[in-house]
Amino acid sequence: MINNTQNSLLGQMQALEALARNQSVQPGIKLEQGQGQDFSTLMRQAVNQVNSTQAQAADLSRAFELGDKVDLAEVMIAVQKSRISFEALSQVRNKLLSAYQDVMNMSV
């Protein structure tokens, strides 16, 4: 399930990149409501996806701490996946802010 979540997040990020470059979205990338989505919807989906990976990692971590039958390796992998997805989302945000600042600094 975590791998599907990560692949979905990666697909959404690639779709965002394609839309930002004004290209068509690749056929293998599945968007929830078709290809007519606006940017804010795609970004909201990416944030929700990262949130769900973080919540799942927190649940696994809590279960391990309570002594449930959860493998430590599984917990560590989930935590690392949530960290990586959060860092990827942060980088997308940083690029968006940089692009916004570039546009705002352009002379008309």
N, C-alpha and C positions, 0 to 999 in steps of 0.2 A: 504494500500500500504506500509506503514511504517513497519507493522508487517511482510509482505512478504519479505521486504528488510532485516529485522533483521534475519528472519529465513534462508534466503539465505546466509547471512554472517555467521551465526552459522554453517550451513551445510558446507560451504567452509572451515571454520576453523577446523571442525571435519575431513574433507577430508585431509586437510594439516597434521593434527596430525596422521591420519592413514598412510599417505604416509611417514611421518617422521619415523614412527615405522615399516615401511616396511610391513604393513598389507594391506589387500584388503579394498577398499572403500565400505561402507555400501550401499545396494541397494537404500535406500530412499534418498541418497544425490545426487542431480543433479548437474553435472558439465556441463559447456557450450559446450565443444567439446569432451566429452567422458572421459574415464578414462586414456587415454594415455598422459595426459597433464604433462608438466614438472612443477617443483616447482615455477619457476619464473612467469609462466602464472597464476598459482593459487594465488600467492601472489599479482600479479598485479590486479586480479579480486577482491580480498579482499580490496585492497586499493581503487579501483574505487567504490566499494560498500560503503565504509565508506565515501568517498568523496560525493557520491550522498545523503547519509543521512544528512550530514552536510549542503549541499546546500539546501536541502528541508527544514531543520530547519531554515536556514537563510531566505529563502523565506517566510515562515510562520511568522517569527518574523518581517520581514520588512512589510508584509501585515498588521499585527496587529498594528505596529507603525503608519502606514499610515491611520488607521481607517477603514480598510476593515472589512467585516463581518467574522472575524476569532475569534474563541473562545480562550480565554487565556489558558484554560486547554489544548487545542490541541497544542498550541504553546509550552507550558512547557513540555508536553510529548515528542514532537518532539525533543526539545533541549536536554532533558535527554537521549533519545534514541541515538542521535548522540554522546553525551558525552560518553555513555557507550560503543558504538561500537568503538569509537576512543581509549578508554582506553584498550579495549580488543585487538585491533590491536597493540597498544604499548606494551602490555605484550607479544604478540607473537613475536614481534621484539626483545624484551629483551631476551626472551628464545633462539631465533635464534642466537643472538650475543653471549650469554653465551655458547651455544653448539659449535659455531665456535671457540671461545677462548679455550674451552676444547680440541677440536681437534688439534688446532694449538700448544697447550702446550704438546701434547703427544710426548713421545720419540719414535723414529722409530727404 
